[in-house]
Amino acid sequence: MDQKQPGSKNCFVCGRDNLVGLKMDFYSTGSGQTRADISIPSQYEGYPGVIHGGIIAAILDEIGGRAQMDKLSRFMVTAQLNVRYRKPVPSKTPLIVLGQAADRRGRVSHARASIKNEQGVVLADAELVLVDIPESLFADVDPDALGWRVYPDKET
């Protein structure tokens, strides 16, 4: 069964209070697997009808990191993001975003991410290298103040 992952207040990709953000919902779909469904609005286009590459990279970065989250208290930063733009990612079109955890050694993790259309064609994909943020940096951080929690599903 899919389990909804937490979001935050200000994150560009998942933040609920970010006025210009994507407000994406993410779901754990299995061990080390994450999925999100989105139709990206035209305000994020680089060219008419085509989503800007920076937005695509941000989405791939987010879902790749989320695939490696095995507990809510572990946060990571991306040390390397290698994106392949295979086909134009269209705006206002249903898309499937997938993340898959790969190996982990000490504080360093690897993941893969992709954006596909509904027919399963890969439009963009990425490989990530992620590094744990030391827990000492979060010792005084209140997750509630960040808005880090599972938000209700959007009404359709």
Order of alpha helices (4+ residues) and beta strands (2+ residues): beta-beta-beta-beta-beta-alpha-beta-beta-beta-beta
